[in-house]
Amino acid sequence: MGIIRSTFHFMLGTVCGVYVAQNYDVPNIHKLYKTGLVIAKHYEENYRKPKKKEDEDL
């Protein structure tokens, strides 16, 4: 009984996901992730505190 119930939930979730992906404008998560990384890297490079000269000598 347990494997039938879990398989049913998996199949229902898959069917619902396919329906939503085909009929609605779902954003591309991978592209959104890459854009977030680029923005975070840009923010870090521009607003990082400058290193002290003592740290550079070590």
N, C-alpha and C positions, 0 to 999 in steps of 0.2 A: 504494500500500500504506500509506503514512503517513497519508493523510487517513482511510482506513477504520479504521485502528487508533485514531487520536485521536477519531474520531466514536464508535467503540464504547465507549471509556473514558468519554466524556462522557455517552452514553446510559445506561451502566451506573451511573454516579454519580448521575444524575438519578433513575433508577428506585429505587435504594437510598435516596436522600434522601426521596423521596415515601413509600416504605414506612415508613421510620423516623418521619417526621412524622405519619403517619396512625395508627400503632400504638403509639407511645410518647409520654409526656408531655415534649415538648421545650420548654424555656423560651423565652420571647419575648426575643430578643437586644436588640431596640430598647428594650424596657421595662427590661431589665437595665442597658443602657448609660445611659439617662436617670437611673435610680436611683443609679448610681455617680457621675454628675456632680453630682447634688444632694448626696450625702454628701460628696464632695470639696469642694464649695463651702462647705458648712456647716462642715467641719473647718477650711478655710482662714480663714473669717471668725472662728471662735472662737479659734484658736491663733496668729494672725498677731501678730508683734511690733508694738507701737504705734509710730507714726511720731514722729520727733524734731521738736521745734518749729523747729529750723533748716531742716529740709527743707520744712516747710509754708510758710515765708516766701519761699522761692525760687520 
